[in-house]
Amino acid sequence: MEVIRVSMSKSVPDSTARAVRLALAGLGVGAGIGLIASIATSGLAVYFARRIVIPEQAPEELEILHVDGFDYDMRVQLAANEDTVVSGCYGLYFDSGAGHAQIGDILEYDPISRTVSREVIAVTSGDLRSARWGRWTGVFYPHPETLGLQYEEITLTSDVGELPAWFFPTSSEAPRDTWAILVHGRGGSRSEGLKAVPVLEALRMPTLAISYRNDAEVRVGNASRYGLGDTEWLDVDVAIDYALAHGAQRVVVFGWSMGAAITFQAASRGRNRRHIAGLVLDGPVVDWYDVLDHQARINFLPTPVARLALDMLTRPWARPITGLETPLDLNRMDWVRRAAELDKRVLLIHSDDDEFVPSGPSHALAAVRRDLVTMPKYDRARHTKEWNIDPERWNDEVASFIESEVLVNDSAAD
């Protein structure tokens, strides 16, 4: 999930101003004054509310300073920031997402010039030498071909139309009847879940990496709005339908960031919820109120503005402003409040230095549901990059959880 950026120095866009006027006209002057204290305050609140639900492409704002070496021994010098000085293996998108490189260990860090040189493991697409700006990402494998594993391009069909997906059947002659469904986060793509595929292949678990409504490769025009999990879970049900129709008896659903909010809803509201044997959640949104309060703070939004923006997401009167077909039920997506209703075994992987989604609600859920929730400690991975800082540890913890908590009923058990 990318940060929700709100520029306090820019004027509110014309589309936002029109939304405010439309809402006020629809409500009547008295109701408008009662609900929105002033045009200035409401304009900023509208802007924040719309930024939360409108899909956007993350910008390429990381400066690529220099690339040297040969293809088999290449290094890249980058501007140093809180992400690029963390050890591990990462992805670097460039050329508006057309290029991608796999970035490895830190080779040199200069705190005075604020630059860092890192190993280039591979350039998977594009010409890194000519790139000047990029985007740091946890997506190490941008496409199944970079995994070197068998896969198929398939299409799922939901009420919103066709949803592209990748299916990994596993190379084992005895695949399990427990499948994995991989659900990426807000502003991401199905590539985000590919880091989980190698360990699932080792466990002989067929796997689906899915897209869902409002994804960049699915959305049509400018009308798309994220449901923050309150609507996207329907597409997880469709993925489970596919798995059940092709030999699965049960599934483990993986969710990253907002993908975890989607996963929680599929596990509690979906028609296939009885087939979900466990959840693996990375950097999960457990409580949207907590996340959006945090996003408001880091954007220096006054509390009244932030509260009004959240109110807009949940109220029918604000639909002309947000563009949502139906208001969001943020209480239904608060799993600290709903902890007693949890009935699935869960592995929570959430770093305490997560800069986008605070780990407090994850710890709270783990504390009150020790019977179902396993939560290992991470403290330096930032948002959804626990695999990136230590792939071996992440794989071991996922494998241990699945083998001990999920696969005990699998017909292909060893």
C-alpha positions in Angstrom: 0.0 0.0 0.0 1.4 3.4 -1.0 1.2 6.4 1.2 -1.8 8.7 0.7 -0.2 12.0 -0.3 -2.0 15.3 0.4 -0.2 18.5 -0.6 -1.0 21.3 1.8 0.6 23.8 -0.5 -1.6 23.2 -3.6 -5.1 24.4 -4.1 -7.9 22.0 -4.1 -8.5 20.6 -7.7 -11.5 21.8 -9.7 -13.0 18.4 -9.5 -12.9 18.5 -5.7 -14.5 22.0 -5.7 -17.3 20.8 -8.0 -17.8 17.8 -5.6 -18.2 20.1 -2.7 -20.7 22.3 -4.5 -22.6 19.3 -5.7 -22.8 17.9 -2.2 -23.9 21.2 -0.7 -26.6 21.6 -3.4 -27.9 18.1 -2.8 -28.0 18.5 1.0 -29.5 22.0 1.2 -27.9 25.0 2.8 -28.9 24.1 6.4 -27.7 20.5 6.2 -24.5 21.6 4.4 -23.6 24.1 7.1 -24.4 21.6 9.8 -22.2 18.9 8.2 -19.4 21.0 6.7 -18.1 23.9 8.8 -16.6 25.8 6.0 -15.7 25.5 2.3 -12.0 25.6 3.1 -12.2 22.8 5.7 -14.6 20.8 3.6 -12.5 21.2 0.5 -9.4 19.7 2.1 -11.5 16.9 3.7 -13.0 16.1 0.3 -9.5 16.0 -1.2 -8.3 13.6 1.4 -11.4 11.4 1.2 -11.1 11.1 -2.6 -7.4 10.4 -2.4 -8.2 7.4 -0.1 -10.5 5.7 -2.5 -9.3 6.8 -6.0 -6.7 4.4 -7.5 -3.5 6.1 -8.5 -0.1 5.2 -10.0 2.7 5.6 -7.5 5.2 8.2 -8.7 8.8 7.5 -9.6 10.5 10.0 -7.2 13.7 8.2 -6.3 16.8 9.7 -8.1 19.0 7.2 -9.9 22.4 8.9 -9.8 24.7 6.5 -11.6 25.0 2.9 -12.9 28.4 1.3 -13.5 29.9 -2.1 -14.0 29.1 -4.9 -16.4 25.8 -6.8 -16.7 27.2 -9.6 -14.4 28.7 -7.1 -11.9 26.6 -4.0 -11.9 25.9 -1.5 -9.2 23.5 1.5 -8.9 24.0 4.7 -7.0 20.8 6.1 -5.5 19.7 8.9 -3.3 19.7 7.6 0.2 16.4 7.6 2.1 14.7 5.5 4.8 14.0 2.7 2.3 17.2 2.5 0.2 19.5 2.2 3.3 17.7 -0.9 4.6 19.5 -4.2 3.9 17.9 -6.9 1.8 16.7 -7.5 -1.8 14.2 -5.2 -3.5 12.8 -4.1 -6.8 13.4 -0.8 -8.6 10.8 0.3 -11.2 11.8 2.9 -13.7 10.6 4.4 -17.1 7.0 4.7 -15.8 7.0 1.1 -14.7 8.2 -0.3 -18.0 11.6 -1.1 -16.6 12.5 -3.2 -13.5 15.7 -4.2 -11.7 16.3 -6.6 -8.9 18.5 -4.7 -6.3 20.7 -6.5 -3.7 22.9 -5.6 -0.8 24.3 -2.2 0.1 27.9 -1.9 -1.2 28.6 1.7 0.0 26.7 4.3 2.0 27.8 8.0 2.3 25.7 9.8 5.0 27.3 13.1 4.1 26.3 13.1 0.4 23.2 11.1 1.3 23.9 8.5 -1.4 23.9 4.7 -1.4 25.4 2.2 -3.8 23.8 -1.2 -4.1 24.3 -4.4 -6.1 22.2 -4.9 -9.2 21.3 -8.6 -9.2 19.5 -8.5 -12.5 17.7 -6.0 -14.8 14.5 -7.9 -15.7 13.3 -5.3 -18.2 14.3 -1.9 -19.6 17.6 0.0 -19.7 18.6 0.9 -16.2 21.7 2.8 -17.4 19.5 5.5 -19.1 17.0 5.8 -16.2 17.1 8.9 -14.0 14.2 8.4 -11.7 12.7 5.2 -10.2 10.3 3.8 -7.6 11.6 1.6 -4.8 9.4 -1.5 -4.2 9.1 -4.8 -2.4 8.2 -6.4 -5.7 11.4 -8.4 -6.4 9.7 -10.7 -9.0 7.8 -8.5 -11.4 6.5 -11.4 -13.5 6.3 -15.2 -13.2 9.0 -15.6 -15.8 11.5 -14.2 -13.4 10.6 -17.0 -11.0 11.5 -19.8 -13.4 8.5 -21.8 -12.4 5.7 -23.3 -14.4 2.6 -21.0 -14.6 -0.5 -20.3 -16.7 -2.3 -17.1 -17.6 -5.9 -17.5 -16.7 -9.0 -15.2 -16.5 -11.4 -15.2 -13.6 -14.9 -13.7 -14.1 -16.7 -11.8 -11.5 -19.7 -9.4 -11.4 -17.4 -6.6 -12.6 -16.0 -8.5 -15.6 -12.8 -10.3 -16.4 -10.0 -10.5 -13.8 -6.5 -11.7 -15.1 -4.7 -14.1 -12.8 -1.6 -16.3 -12.7 -2.0 -19.9 -11.8 1.0 -21.9 -10.5 0.1 -25.6 -10.7 3.4 -26.8 -8.9 5.8 -29.2 -10.5 5.1 -31.9 -8.0 3.5 -35.2 -9.1 1.5 -35.1 -5.9 0.1 -31.6 -5.6 -1.8 -30.9 -2.4 -5.6 -30.3 -2.3 -4.9 -27.1 -0.2 -4.3 -24.2 -2.5 -3.0 -20.6 -1.9 -4.7 -17.4 -3.0 -2.5 -14.3 -3.2 -4.2 -10.9 -2.7 -2.0 -7.8 -3.2 -2.4 -4.4 -1.5 -3.7 -0.9 -2.4 -2.1 0.6 -5.5 -0.2 -2.7 -6.2 -0.6 -5.5 -8.6 -0.6 -9.3 -8.5 3.2 -9.2 -8.8 3.3 -8.3 -5.1 2.4 -11.8 -4.1 5.0 -13.6 -6.3 7.6 -13.6 -3.5 5.4 -16.2 -1.8 5.3 -18.6 -4.7 8.7 -20.4 -4.2 7.9 -21.5 -0.7 4.4 -22.6 -1.8 6.0 -24.6 -4.6 8.2 -26.3 -2.0 5.0 -27.1 0.0 3.4 -28.5 -3.2 0.5 -26.1 -3.0 -1.1 -24.9 -6.3 -1.3 -21.1 -6.2 -3.4 -18.3 -7.7 -2.1 -14.7 -7.8 -5.2 -12.7 -8.5 -6.2 -9.2 -9.6 -9.4 -7.6 -8.3 -11.8 -4.7 -9.2 -10.1 -1.3 -9.5 -6.7 -2.7 -10.3 -4.7 -0.9 -13.0 -5.1 -3.8 -15.4 -8.9 -4.1 -14.6 -10.3 -0.6 -14.1 -12.1 1.2 -16.9 -12.0 5.0 -17.1 -11.9 7.3 -14.0 -14.9 6.0 -12.2 -13.1 3.3 -10.2 -13.1 3.6 -6.4 -11.4 1.3 -3.9 -13.8 -0.3 -1.4 -10.8 -0.7 1.0 -11.8 -4.4 1.2 -15.5 -3.8 1.7 -16.2 -4.7 -2.0 -13.0 -6.4 -3.3 -13.6 -9.6 -1.2 -16.2 -10.7 -3.8 -13.3 -11.3 -6.2 -11.5 -13.5 -3.7 -14.7 -15.6 -3.6 -14.4 -16.0 -7.4 -10.8 -17.1 -7.1 -11.8 -19.7 -4.5 -14.6 -20.9 -6.9 -11.9 -21.6 -9.5 -9.7 -23.4 -7.0 -12.6 -25.6 -5.8 -13.6 -26.4 -9.4 -10.0 -27.6 -10.2 -9.3 -29.9 -7.3 -8.9 -27.8 -4.2 -10.6 -28.8 -0.9 -9.5 -25.8 1.1 -7.4 -22.7 0.6 -5.0 -20.5 2.5 -5.5 -16.8 1.6 -2.5 -14.5 1.7 -3.0 -10.7 1.9 -0.6 -7.8 1.8 -1.7 -4.5 3.4 -5.2 -3.7 2.0 -5.1 -7.2 0.7 -5.4 -8.3 4.3 -8.5 -6.2 4.8 -9.9 -7.9 1.7 -8.9 -11.3 3.0 -10.6 -10.7 6.4 -13.8 -9.9 4.6 -13.6 -12.9 2.4 -13.0 -15.1 5.4 -16.0 -13.7 7.3 -18.6 -12.8 4.6 -17.7 -15.0 1.6 -19.9 -17.9 0.4 -16.6 -19.9 0.4 -15.5 -19.0 3.9 -15.9 -22.6 5.2 -13.2 -23.6 2.7 -10.6 -21.1 4.0 -8.3 -23.0 6.3 -6.0 -20.2 7.3 -4.8 -16.6 6.6 -1.2 -15.3 6.1 -1.3 -11.5 6.4 1.7 -9.2 5.7 1.6 -5.6 6.8 -2.1 -6.0 7.3 -4.8 -3.4 7.7 -6.6 -4.7 10.8 -8.3 -1.4 11.6 -8.9 1.2 8.9 -9.7 4.0 11.4 -6.2 3.6 12.9 -4.5 3.5 9.4 -6.4 6.6 8.1 -5.8 8.5 11.4 -2.1 7.8 10.9 -2.2 8.9 7.2 -3.8 12.1 8.3 -1.1 12.8 10.8 1.8 12.2 8.4 0.0 14.6 6.0 -0.3 17.2 8.8 -4.1 17.3 8.4 -6.0 18.9 11.3 -8.1 16.4 13.3 -11.4 18.0 12.3 -10.5 17.7 8.6 -9.4 14.1 9.0 -12.6 13.1 10.9 -14.8 14.8 8.4 -13.0 12.9 5.6 -13.5 9.6 7.3 -17.2 10.5 7.9 -17.6 11.1 4.2 -16.5 7.6 3.4 -19.1 6.0 5.6 -22.2 8.3 4.9 -24.7 8.1 2.1 -24.9 11.9 1.8 -21.2 12.0 0.7 -21.6 9.7 -2.3 -21.6 12.6 -4.8 -18.2 13.7 -3.2 -16.4 10.4 -3.0 -17.8 8.7 -6.0 -18.5 5.5 -4.0 -21.5 3.5 -5.1 -22.2 2.6 -1.5 -20.7 4.0 1.7 -18.0 2.0 3.4 -18.5 0.2 6.7 -15.2 0.8 8.4 -16.5 -0.7 11.7 -17.1 -4.0 9.8 -13.4 -3.9 8.9 -12.1 -3.3 12.4 -10.8 -6.7 13.5 -9.6 -5.5 16.9 -13.3 -4.8 17.7 -14.4 -8.0 16.0 -11.7 -10.2 17.5 -14.2 -12.5 19.1 -15.7 -13.3 15.7 -12.3 -14.5 14.2 -12.5 -18.2 13.5 -9.5 -18.8 11.2 -5.9 -19.5 12.1 -3.8 -16.5 11.2 -0.1 -15.7 10.7 0.4 -12.0 11.2 3.7 -10.6 9.8 3.9 -6.9 10.6 7.1 -4.9 11.2 6.9 -2.4 14.1 8.5 0.3 12.0 5.8 0.1 9.3 5.5 3.7 8.1 2.1 3.3 6.3 0.1 0.9 8.4 0.9 1.0 12.1 1.4 -2.4 13.8 -0.6 -1.5 16.9 -3.9 -3.1 15.9 -2.0 -6.3 14.7 -0.4 -6.6 18.2 -3.8 -6.0 19.8 -5.5 -8.7 17.7 -2.7 -11.1 18.4 -2.9 -10.4 22.2 -6.6 -11.1 22.5 -6.7 -14.1 20.1 -3.6 -16.1 21.1 -5.6 -19.2 20.4 -5.7 -18.5 16.7 -3.1 -15.8 15.9 0.7 -16.3 15.5 2.7 -13.0 15.3 6.5 -13.2 15.0 8.5 -10.0 15.8 9.8 -7.8 13.0 11.1 -4.3 13.7 13.1 -3.0 10.7 11.3 -4.1 7.5 9.0 -1.1 7.0 5.8 -1.7 5.0 5.3 -5.2 3.6 9.0 -5.8 3.1 9.6 -8.5 5.7 10.4 -11.0 3.0 12.8 -8.5 1.4 15.0 -8.0 4.5 15.1 -11.8 5.2 13.6 -14.1 2.6 14.8 -17.3 4.4 13.2 -16.3 7.7 9.9 -15.3 6.0 9.8 -18.5 4.0 10.5 -20.6 7.1 7.8 -18.9 9.2 5.2 -19.3 6.4 6.1 -22.9 5.9 6.1 -23.7 9.6 2.6 -22.1 10.0 1.1 -23.8 7.0 2.6 -27.2 7.9 1.6 -27.1 11.6 -1.7 -25.2 11.4 -3.2 -25.9 8.0 -1.9 -29.0 6.2 -2.7 -31.5 8.9 -6.0 -32.3 7.1 -4.5 -32.3 3.5 -5.1 -35.6 1.7 -1.5 -35.3 0.2 0.1 -34.9 3.7 3.5 -36.6 3.9 
